[in-house]
Amino acid sequence: MAGNGKNRSDVRPGLTVDIVLKQDQRTGALTRGVVKDLLTNSAFHPHGIKVRLQDGQVGRVQAIVSDADSGTQ
């Protein structure tokens, strides 16, 4: 089940997500990638959980696009 990226429990390494990079916060431009690391430690963040993508870009999750391993929880 896709979430909105504000709950840490919804975001896991391997998920494809749309994030907003720090420099794109004004425009809201989205960047799509695969989560490598979760950088937010709190269970919830109103602006989205901060993640590092596999290509090294860092931003806050705006939408979860697809669940790579939807069969497991």
C-alpha positions in Angstrom: 0.0 0.0 0.0 1.5 3.3 -1.1 1.7 6.0 1.6 2.3 9.7 1.4 5.9 9.6 2.7 5.2 11.3 6.0 5.2 8.2 8.2 8.6 6.6 8.6 7.0 3.1 8.8 5.8 3.6 5.2 9.3 4.3 3.8 11.9 1.5 3.4 15.1 1.0 1.4 14.3 -0.3 -2.1 11.1 1.7 -2.6 10.7 3.9 -5.6 9.7 7.4 -4.4 9.2 11.0 -5.5 11.2 13.4 -3.4 11.7 17.2 -3.2 15.4 18.1 -3.1 16.4 21.0 -0.8 17.1 23.3 -3.7 13.7 22.4 -5.3 11.6 23.2 -2.2 10.5 26.6 -3.6 9.4 25.2 -6.9 8.2 21.8 -5.6 10.0 20.0 -8.5 10.0 16.2 -7.8 12.9 13.8 -8.3 12.2 10.1 -8.6 14.5 7.5 -7.3 15.0 4.4 -5.2 15.5 4.8 -1.4 18.9 3.8 -0.1 18.9 5.2 3.5 16.3 6.8 5.8 17.7 10.0 7.4 14.7 11.0 9.6 14.6 9.2 12.9 11.2 10.4 14.1 8.1 8.3 13.3 6.4 11.2 11.5 7.5 14.4 9.7 4.9 16.8 8.4 7.1 17.7 5.3 8.0 14.1 4.5 10.6 11.6 5.7 14.1 12.6 4.6 15.9 10.0 2.6 19.0 9.4 0.6 18.4 7.9 -2.9 20.7 5.2 -4.4 22.3 7.9 -6.6 23.2 10.0 -3.5 20.6 12.7 -3.7 18.9 13.7 -0.5 15.3 15.0 -0.1 12.0 14.6 1.6 9.5 12.0 0.4 6.4 13.4 -1.2 4.9 10.2 -2.7 5.7 6.5 -2.7 5.5 5.4 -6.3 5.9 1.6 -6.1 6.7 -1.0 -3.5 9.5 -3.2 -4.7 8.7 -6.0 -2.3 4.9 -5.6 -1.8 4.6 -9.2 -0.7 6.5 -8.7 2.5 6.0 -6.4 5.4 
